[in-house]
Amino acid sequence: MWRIGLMHVGLDHPPQSVATFRDTLTALGYTEGKNVQLDFRNLTDETAARAAARAFIQERVDVIVAFENQTARAAKGATSELPVVFVHVTDPVADGLVQSLARPGGNLTGFAGLGDVPAKRLEVFKELVPQLRRVLVLFDPQDPVTRRVRGELATAGAALKLHLVERGVNHAADIDRTFQALKPGDAEGVVLASPSLYSTYSSHILRRAADRRLPLASHWRGIVEQGALFSYGGNLRAVGGDAARYVDKILQGAKPADLPVQEMARFELVLNLKTAKALGLAIPPSTLMRADEVLQ
């Protein structure tokens, strides 16, 4: 009976790749309750992720699957021996998770990239909302990735002649106060500049943006299904299958150090036509034709 510990930070949604991970494991011959036991933990924050990682070690799981940056950092800090496959992390080399993509060099490997391309996301946002001039940028000052993303957004915003209204937030109460303080004309759209906000507060931010009739740009399809205007980013669902195949290789004897980190290669544009109509936006035909999926 193989034991696999899965963990993710963000109570408002499970990672989209979990279902694909389970389906691919089944196709590879693993049946829950028969020859594999999956322990999935959806956690509140990185502190909880560190506790979960320590628990997995004590319970002697065979592999940890860490979804997104917070759990990957927690797993890295908890063990240098237990195999870890990370999924949806932003930049594993810059963040110190592995030595290099080709040669991870330790007990961690996995899949790099949330498909996070903030500059391209702003470009699409401008296409969809021609009157876009001021963009509310929410960021978590404590997220190590924030600085890189803010830099990319600043460069793209200047090229597109957009004014970025940056606000630092750590908790739901900060988000609420930020939206309550907005005055008419302060912003015509919302983007997020921190993976920690993606994973923990996407749905909460969407509700607050909707209250103010502000379109939200995102990096993942799931939040578009809930009402965000669009997402442009990696196909997060597909990566779950890739992660399952890496777990299979590790269970069959492969070492994470010998499995190169793979980068996100599949990107998709998903539009929510219902949201666009509710906001009085007419989606350009050229953008509709480029979309991988249009939700009615």
N, C-alpha and C positions, 0 to 999 in steps of 0.2 A: 504494500500500500504506500504509494508515493504521497508525500504531503507538501502542498504548495501554499505558501502564505502570500496573499495579495493585499496591497494597501494603497489607499488613495485619500487625499485630503480634499474635502468639499462635500458637505452634507446635502447641498441643494441639487446634486446630480451625481450619478455614477459615471465613471469614464466610459465613453462610447465604445472603446475597444474591448471592454470586458466580455460582451456577448460574443464577439468574434473570436476572442481568446478561447472561451469555453467550447464554441462550435468546432474550432480547429483541433483542440485537444481530443475531442470526441472522434473526429475524423482520423486522428493519428492512433486511435485505439485505446484511449484513456476513458474510463467510465467512472463517474463520481460514485463513490460508495463501493465500488468493486476493486479498482486498482489505483484510484487516486482520490485524495481528499483535498478540496479547495476551501481555504479559510479566507474569505474576503472581508476586509475591514475598511469601512468608509469613515474617515476620521475628521475631527474638528479643526486641527491645526498641526503645525510641525512638532510641537511638544508631544502631542498624542501619537504622532507617527514614530517618534523616537521610542516611546514606551511600547508601541506595537512591534517595532523591530526587535527590541530586547525580548519581548514575549515569544516571538517566532523563534529566536535563538534558543531560549530555554525549552521550548516545546519541540525542538529538533526537527523543524521542517527541512525539507530537502532543497528547496529553492524559494527565494523571495522574489516576487514580481512587484516592482515599485512604480506606480503610475504618477508621473509628473515630478517636478523638481523637489518639492518638500519631502516626499517619501524617499526619493533617491538619496538626498542628503542625509536623511535619518538612517537609512540602511548603511550608507558609507561610514557614518560615524559609529555604528553599532557593531560592525563585524568586518574583519579582514579575511575571513575564511569561508563563510557560508556563501554559495553562489547567489548573485543578485542579477536579475534582468530588469533594467529600467525601460520605461516607455514614456514617450512624450516629454522628455527633458529638453531644455532649450539648447545648451551648449556644454556637453559633458567634459570637454577638455578645459575650457575657460573656467568652469565651475569646480574643477579639481576632482571629478568623479573617475576619470581614466587618464592614462598618460598620453594616449593618442587614439585616434579613431581606428587605425589599422591594427594597432597593438595595445589593447586596453591595459595590459600589464598587471592586473590584480584579480579580484573576485567579482568585479562588476563588468557588465557589458549590456548592450541593448540597442535602443533606437533613439537617435538624436532628432530633435526638432519637434516643436508643436506645430510645425508648418507656420511659424510665426513670422510674417513678412509685413511689419507695420507700415512701411513706406508704400507698398503696393495696396494695402488696405485703405490708406488715406486717398490714394489715387482713385480707387473704385468708389469710395464714399463721395468724392467730388463729382464723379460721373452721375451717381444716382441722385444726389441732392445739389443741383446747380447753384442754389442760393447759399450753399455752405460757405461761411466766412470764418466763423468762430467755433472751435471744437473743444468741448470739455474733455480733458485728458485726466483720468483718474489713475493714480499710481500709489503703490505701497512703498514707503521709504525704506522698509526693512527687508524688502525682497532684493537679493543680490543681483538679479537680472534687470531690475528697473532701470538702472543707469544706462545700460546698452540700448534698451528699447526707447527710452526718452530721447536719446541722442539720434536714433534713426527717425523718430517722429519729428524732431525739430528740423532735421535736414529736409525731410519730405514736405513738411508744412511750409517751410520757407519757399521751396520750389513751386508749391501749389498756391502760394500767397494766402495761406490760412493762418489765422491767429490761434495759437494753442493756449487754452485756459487751463492751466495745470493745477490740480488739487490733490494733496496727499491724504490718503485715507488708510486706516488700519482695521476698522471694525464697522459693523452695520450702522452703528450710531453715527460714525463719521460720514458715512455715505448719505444717510438721511439728512444730516445737517447741511451737507454740501448741496444737495438738490433743493432743500428748503430755502437756501440763501440765494439761489439763482433768480435773477431778475429777467424780465422779457428782453430778448436781444443779447443776453450774455453768451448764449451758445445755440447753435442749430443742429448739433449732433454730439454723440458721446463715443469715445474709444477708451480702451483700457491699456495701460502700459506696464502691467505687472502680471506674470503668470499666477502669482498667489491670489490675485483678484479673480482671474479666470476661474480657478479651481474652486474657490471658496464662496464667491459672492456674485457669480454671473446672473443668477435668477433674481437676486435681490436688486442688483443694479438695473436690470431690465425693467422691473416693476416701477422703480423710481423714475427711470427715464420715460416710461410710458405715461406715468402720471403727469409729466411735463410735456408730453407730446414731442419728445425728442427721439429721433432714430438712433439706434445703437448698432455700431459695427462690431463684428466679432470674428473669431478665428475658427469657430467650430459649429458644425451643422445643428447640434442639439439645441443651442440657444435660439437659432433661427426658427426652429419648430415651435418654440415658446413665444415668439413674437419679435425677435430682433429683425432689423431690416435686411441684413445680409451677413454672410460670413465668407471670408476668403482665407484659406489656409490649407494645411495638409489634410488628407483623408485619414482621420484618426481611427475610424473603424477598421480599416484594412490592416493597420499596424498590429492590432490584436492577434491576427493570424500569424504574422511574422514572429511575434513574441512567443506564441505557443510553440512554434517550430524550434526556436532557440531553447526553450525549456526542455523540449523533447531531447535535443542534442545533449544538453547538460545531464539529464537523467540517464542517458545512455553512455555517459562517461566523458563527454567533452568538457574542457575547462573554459570558463569565461575569458581568461586571458588570451585564448586562441580563437575566440569568435569576434571578428571585427565589429565595431559599432557601425550601424547602418544609418544613413541620413535620410530624412524625409524626401521622397521623390514624387509623391502623388499629391497634387494640389487640386482644389475644387472651389468653385464659386457657387454659392447657394443663395437664392433670393426668396424673400417672403412677399409675394404679390399682395396678399391681404393687408399686411402692415403698410406697404407702400400706398395702397388705395386709401386706407384709413388716415394717412398723413397727408393725402392730397398730392402724392408724388407720381409722376408719369415716368416709368422706367424706359430709358432709351431703347429702341429696338435692337441696336447693336450690342448693348449689354445683355439683353434677354437672349440673344443668339449665342453669346459667349458663356452663358450660365450653364453649369453642369446639372443644376436642378432648380426648378421654380416651384415653390410651395404656394398653392392657391388659398 
